[in-house]
């Protein structure tokens, strides 16, 4: 089966648009939110390589783009055993799409992890499913929540899709940069000059 050139161009443009950061990856739940603390840890909520890679990239980008004191993935792994580990996330099922239900997150487990890390905020990212497209391309479905401590108060969330090519992960890095920018901007912690 041949795909007509016009359709191929349209699909390529759509994927490039999605990968370029024209997506809404994070929203605060209260427009009046002001951060009370500065320390944050980005957690992979699923013990899969793709989830850890995205959490690592967002950690690096958040360090560059925000005024948060961002805990490294190595520090997290040293304090939380095992890491990454499965944390019940805000979804009922995840196949080709993620059936999101924000109330399902295991807040008790997050409170325990927060006590081990001693940070003010946990930004937890779940990548429960990925869809391969054409052999080398992949769409990674993510859901994420930002919690403030003490109290395990949910202050933000997002559900989004990151597309990347296995031979060229630059789109994944750009997407992680956009997630970090939105998180920092919408919580009032965007770095100076940004």
KOLSETOR-222485 format. One record per residue (C-alpha): residue number from 1; residue in one letter; chain; x, y, z. Coordinates in pm, 1 decimal, padded with zeros to 6 digits. Example, Ala and Ser with C-alpha at 12.3 -4.5 7.8 and 13.67 -1.06 7.14 Angstrom:
BEGIN
<doba 1,A,A,<01230.0,-00450.0,00780.0>>,
<doba 2,S,A,<01367.0,-00106.0,00714.0>>,
END
This chain:
BEGIN
<doba 1,X,A,<00000.0,00000.0,00000.0>>,
<doba 2,X,A,<00135.5,00337.3,-00103.3>>,
<doba 3,X,A,<00068.1,00650.0,00096.7>>,
<doba 4,X,A,<00004.5,00954.9,-00116.4>>,
<doba 5,X,A,<00272.4,01225.2,-00082.9>>,
<doba 6,X,A,<00023.3,01485.5,00045.1>>,
<doba 7,X,A,<-00087.6,01256.7,00328.0>>,
<doba 8,X,A,<00274.1,01175.2,00413.9>>,
<doba 9,X,A,<00355.0,01549.8,00432.7>>,
<doba 10,X,A,<00049.2,01614.2,00651.2>>,
<doba 11,X,A,<00136.0,01331.8,00892.8>>,
<doba 12,X,A,<00500.0,01443.8,00907.7>>,
<doba 13,X,A,<00393.4,01802.5,00979.6>>,
<doba 14,X,A,<00153.9,01687.3,01251.4>>,
<doba 15,X,A,<00424.1,01477.8,01419.1>>,
<doba 16,X,A,<00675.8,01762.0,01394.5>>,
<doba 17,X,A,<00422.8,02000.5,01548.4>>,
<doba 18,X,A,<00358.4,01758.8,01836.7>>,
<doba 19,X,A,<00730.3,01705.5,01891.0>>,
<doba 20,X,A,<00813.7,02075.5,01876.7>>,
<doba 21,X,A,<00641.2,02155.4,02202.1>>,
<doba 22,X,A,<00303.0,02273.0,02077.8>>,
<doba 23,X,A,<00121.6,02070.7,02339.6>>,
<doba 24,X,A,<-00013.3,02129.6,02685.4>>,
<doba 25,X,A,<00185.1,01903.2,02918.0>>,
<doba 26,X,A,<00114.7,02068.7,03251.5>>,
<doba 27,X,A,<-00162.6,02265.5,03417.6>>,
<doba 28,X,A,<-00186.9,02395.0,03772.8>>,
<doba 29,X,A,<-00516.3,02309.8,03939.4>>,
<doba 30,X,A,<-00543.1,02644.9,04119.7>>,
<doba 31,X,A,<-00463.5,02961.1,03924.3>>,
<doba 32,X,A,<-00358.8,03125.9,04253.0>>,
<doba 33,X,A,<-00093.1,02861.5,04324.7>>,
<doba 34,X,A,<00235.2,02998.8,04459.6>>,
<doba 35,X,A,<00517.4,02760.7,04550.5>>,
<doba 36,X,A,<00590.8,02735.5,04922.1>>,
<doba 37,X,A,<00914.7,02544.1,04876.1>>,
<doba 38,X,A,<01192.6,02512.1,04621.2>>,
<doba 39,X,A,<01308.3,02149.4,04619.5>>,
<doba 40,X,A,<01164.5,01900.1,04372.9>>,
<doba 41,X,A,<01222.8,01544.4,04255.6>>,
<doba 42,X,A,<01104.5,01406.1,03921.8>>,
<doba 43,X,A,<01001.3,01042.0,03957.7>>,
<doba 44,X,A,<00947.5,00768.3,03702.4>>,
<doba 45,X,A,<00621.9,00604.7,03812.7>>,
<doba 46,X,A,<00668.9,00291.8,03603.6>>,
<doba 47,X,A,<00986.7,00078.6,03620.2>>,
<doba 48,X,A,<01043.0,00083.1,03243.7>>,
<doba 49,X,A,<01344.5,00220.9,03058.1>>,
<doba 50,X,A,<01141.4,00470.8,02853.2>>,
<doba 51,X,A,<00982.3,00615.8,03167.7>>,
<doba 52,X,A,<01320.6,00653.5,03338.0>>,
<doba 53,X,A,<01472.4,00816.2,03028.5>>,
<doba 54,X,A,<01193.8,01076.6,03015.9>>,
<doba 55,X,A,<01217.9,01142.3,03392.4>>,
<doba 56,X,A,<01594.1,01188.7,03355.8>>,
<doba 57,X,A,<01555.3,01430.0,03063.3>>,
<doba 58,X,A,<01288.9,01633.1,03244.9>>,
<doba 59,X,A,<01514.0,01642.9,03554.6>>,
<doba 60,X,A,<01803.3,01780.7,03347.1>>,
<doba 61,X,A,<01583.8,02035.2,03171.4>>,
<doba 62,X,A,<01418.1,02147.3,03495.0>>,
<doba 63,X,A,<01765.2,02212.3,03639.7>>,
<doba 64,X,A,<01849.0,02433.3,03339.9>>,
<doba 65,X,A,<01518.1,02615.1,03306.5>>,
<doba 66,X,A,<01386.2,02665.6,03658.3>>,
<doba 67,X,A,<01470.8,02806.9,03997.3>>,
<doba 68,X,A,<01379.8,02475.0,04160.1>>,
<doba 69,X,A,<01647.8,02283.2,04347.0>>,
<doba 70,X,A,<01613.7,01963.0,04146.6>>,
<doba 71,X,A,<01720.2,01631.4,04297.0>>,
<doba 72,X,A,<01920.4,01416.8,04053.5>>,
<doba 73,X,A,<01802.6,01073.3,03945.8>>,
<doba 74,X,A,<02114.8,00926.8,04111.5>>,
<doba 75,X,A,<02019.9,01090.8,04443.7>>,
<doba 76,X,A,<01667.6,00950.5,04412.2>>,
<doba 77,X,A,<01802.9,00601.4,04338.0>>,
<doba 78,X,A,<02028.9,00626.8,04644.1>>,
<doba 79,X,A,<01741.0,00717.9,04876.1>>,
<doba 80,X,A,<01455.8,00508.0,04733.9>>,
<doba 81,X,A,<01501.9,00132.9,04697.9>>,
<doba 82,X,A,<01428.1,00006.4,04442.4>>,
<doba 83,X,A,<01412.0,00292.2,04195.1>>,
<doba 84,X,A,<01234.5,00315.8,03967.9>>,
<doba 85,X,A,<00944.9,00120.6,04115.0>>,
<doba 86,X,A,<00582.2,00080.5,04022.8>>,
<doba 87,X,A,<00368.6,00354.6,04174.8>>,
<doba 88,X,A,<-00005.3,00323.4,04117.2>>,
<doba 89,X,A,<-00079.4,00605.8,03880.1>>,
<doba 90,X,A,<-00379.3,00811.3,03772.6>>,
<doba 91,X,A,<-00517.1,00575.6,03510.8>>,
<doba 92,X,A,<-00751.8,00278.3,03484.5>>,
<doba 93,X,A,<-00595.1,00120.4,03178.5>>,
<doba 94,X,A,<-00328.3,00192.1,02920.0>>,
<doba 95,X,A,<-00324.5,00029.8,02578.8>>,
<doba 96,X,A,<-00332.9,00249.1,02268.5>>,
<doba 97,X,A,<-00459.3,00532.4,02488.1>>,
<doba 98,X,A,<-00447.7,00604.5,02859.3>>,
<doba 99,X,A,<-00779.9,00603.8,03048.8>>,
<doba 100,X,A,<-00697.8,00879.4,03300.4>>,
<doba 101,X,A,<-00853.5,00900.2,03646.8>>,
<doba 102,X,A,<-00658.6,01149.1,03859.1>>,
<doba 103,X,A,<-00798.1,01012.4,04188.5>>,
<doba 104,X,A,<-00635.4,00668.1,04151.9>>,
<doba 105,X,A,<-00277.7,00770.9,04239.0>>,
<doba 106,X,A,<-00126.5,00596.7,04541.9>>,
<doba 107,X,A,<-00071.2,00903.8,04761.3>>,
<doba 108,X,A,<00042.8,00695.4,05060.7>>,
<doba 109,X,A,<00331.2,00554.0,04858.7>>,
<doba 110,X,A,<00420.0,00902.2,04736.3>>,
<doba 111,X,A,<00419.4,01033.0,05093.7>>,
<doba 112,X,A,<00658.6,00753.6,05191.9>>,
<doba 113,X,A,<00889.5,00833.4,04899.0>>,
<doba 114,X,A,<00876.0,01204.3,04982.5>>,
<doba 115,X,A,<00981.9,01133.6,05341.5>>,
<doba 116,X,A,<01283.5,00940.3,05208.2>>,
<doba 117,X,A,<01375.9,01225.1,04971.2>>,
<doba 118,X,A,<01288.9,01524.8,05189.3>>,
<doba 119,X,A,<01175.4,01745.0,04899.7>>,
<doba 120,X,A,<00892.2,01998.2,04885.7>>,
<doba 121,X,A,<00749.7,01867.7,04557.5>>,
<doba 122,X,A,<00725.1,01539.7,04368.5>>,
<doba 123,X,A,<00660.8,01551.4,03996.0>>,
<doba 124,X,A,<00565.0,01195.7,03906.2>>,
<doba 125,X,A,<00558.7,01082.9,03543.8>>,
<doba 126,X,A,<00398.6,00761.6,03425.0>>,
<doba 127,X,A,<00460.4,00624.1,03075.7>>,
<doba 128,X,A,<00232.1,00320.7,03093.1>>,
<doba 129,X,A,<00218.1,00258.7,02718.9>>,
<doba 130,X,A,<00411.5,00324.1,02401.0>>,
<doba 131,X,A,<00293.7,00267.1,02046.6>>,
<doba 132,X,A,<00542.4,00182.4,01775.3>>,
<doba 133,X,A,<00486.2,00353.0,01443.5>>,
<doba 134,X,A,<00673.9,00225.4,01144.1>>,
<doba 135,X,A,<00952.1,00036.9,01319.2>>,
<doba 136,X,A,<01175.5,00321.5,01435.6>>,
<doba 137,X,A,<00920.8,00576.3,01551.0>>,
<doba 138,X,A,<00743.6,00557.4,01882.9>>,
<doba 139,X,A,<00466.4,00749.1,02056.5>>,
<doba 140,X,A,<00507.6,00754.3,02432.2>>,
<doba 141,X,A,<00186.8,00821.6,02626.5>>,
<doba 142,X,A,<00251.0,01003.1,02954.3>>,
<doba 143,X,A,<00047.9,01121.9,03249.0>>,
<doba 144,X,A,<00201.1,01329.9,03525.1>>,
<doba 145,X,A,<00109.2,01490.2,03853.7>>,
<doba 146,X,A,<00278.4,01746.3,04075.9>>,
<doba 147,X,A,<00233.8,01703.5,04451.7>>,
<doba 148,X,A,<00319.5,01950.3,04728.0>>,
<doba 149,X,A,<00431.4,01839.7,05074.6>>,
<doba 150,X,A,<00351.4,01812.1,05352.6>>,
<doba 151,X,A,<00004.1,01681.6,05285.1>>,
<doba 152,X,A,<00043.0,01518.0,04943.6>>,
<doba 153,X,A,<-00160.2,01798.6,04786.5>>,
<doba 154,X,A,<-00200.1,01765.8,04411.2>>,
<doba 155,X,A,<-00119.9,02103.9,04257.7>>,
<doba 156,X,A,<-00083.3,02017.5,03888.4>>,
<doba 157,X,A,<-00129.3,01751.8,03625.2>>,
<doba 158,X,A,<-00095.3,01671.8,03258.9>>,
<doba 159,X,A,<-00154.0,01399.9,03002.3>>,
<doba 160,X,A,<00042.6,01419.4,02680.6>>,
<doba 161,X,A,<00216.3,01232.1,02402.9>>,
<doba 162,X,A,<00583.4,01247.0,02307.8>>,
<doba 163,X,A,<00691.1,01118.2,01968.8>>,
<doba 164,X,A,<01046.9,01016.6,01895.0>>,
<doba 165,X,A,<01257.6,00822.3,01649.8>>,
<doba 166,X,A,<01478.6,00551.7,01800.2>>,
<doba 167,X,A,<01766.9,00659.0,01574.8>>,
<doba 168,X,A,<01727.2,01028.3,01660.8>>,
<doba 169,X,A,<01605.0,01096.2,02015.2>>,
<doba 170,X,A,<01633.6,01475.2,01975.2>>,
<doba 171,X,A,<01252.7,01511.4,01959.1>>,
<doba 172,X,A,<01225.9,01335.0,02294.4>>,
<doba 173,X,A,<01476.4,01580.5,02444.3>>,
<doba 174,X,A,<01284.7,01875.3,02296.1>>,
<doba 175,X,A,<00959.6,01737.8,02436.0>>,
<doba 176,X,A,<01114.8,01692.8,02782.0>>,
<doba 177,X,A,<01242.1,02050.7,02761.3>>,
<doba 178,X,A,<00892.1,02174.3,02685.9>>,
<doba 179,X,A,<00747.1,01975.1,02978.4>>,
<doba 180,X,A,<01007.6,02129.4,03212.2>>,
<doba 181,X,A,<00943.6,02479.8,03075.0>>,
<doba 182,X,A,<00568.1,02449.9,03123.6>>,
<doba 183,X,A,<00606.9,02309.9,03475.6>>,
<doba 184,X,A,<00845.2,02589.9,03576.0>>,
<doba 185,X,A,<00645.0,02864.8,03406.6>>,
<doba 186,X,A,<00303.7,02762.6,03536.2>>,
<doba 187,X,A,<00428.2,02724.9,03894.2>>,
<doba 188,X,A,<00604.5,03063.1,03888.1>>,
<doba 189,X,A,<00953.4,02909.4,03902.9>>,
<doba 190,X,A,<01083.7,02975.8,03551.1>>,
<doba 191,X,A,<01449.6,03073.7,03562.6>>,
<doba 192,X,A,<01564.7,03427.6,03493.3>>,
<doba 193,X,A,<01610.7,03514.0,03130.4>>,
<doba 194,X,A,<01355.7,03254.7,03016.8>>,
END
